[in-house]
Amino acid sequence: MKLPQMQTWHWVFVWAVVALAVYVFLPIIGAKLRGPHPLLGKAAPSFRAEMLDGTPVDLSEHLGKEVIVLDFWATWCPPCRKGLPIVAGLSKDYADRGVRVFAINQEPAATVRAYLEGAGLDLPVVLDKSGSAGTLYGVTLIPQTFLIGKDGVVQEAHTGVPWGYDASLRRSLERLLSGESLIEKEH
């Protein structure tokens, strides 16, 4: 029995699904294959930059005092666009609880402003114009999110936006706010 030939649009659809699956899952799989981030359990590097509103920011003023969320992202990155509303929600919900959120972007301020306005998002954005913050944190894939404890130690590093991301981040933040470490101790 001879199978009917697939029409061209069927092949286009099949390849589009394959490409989408690779695009969505490759950063997450790649991060898992590379193993734990080298900064886990180490003092978070400090950096100085400018906020989107033009005010200077020095991370050292927050390290060791607050729980910090650093989210490296770009406007052109679909997984970043998926994760940014989650990060904005964390910024809003934890602002009065000792959590400081910084969404870090390397693009021109006008591009970032236009995207945030169009998406209806409000969150603190750091402009990493030179890419130095990304380099300090070893960011090679985005989105990449770091959770830093009150002790100034990098507690978690996430690449991509996996299922259950919002709930997972919130559980981790609650643990950090209670003073708990998220770093697994070797036995």
Order of alpha helices (4+ residues) and beta strands (2+ residues): alpha-beta-beta-beta-alpha-beta-alpha-beta-alpha-beta-beta-alpha
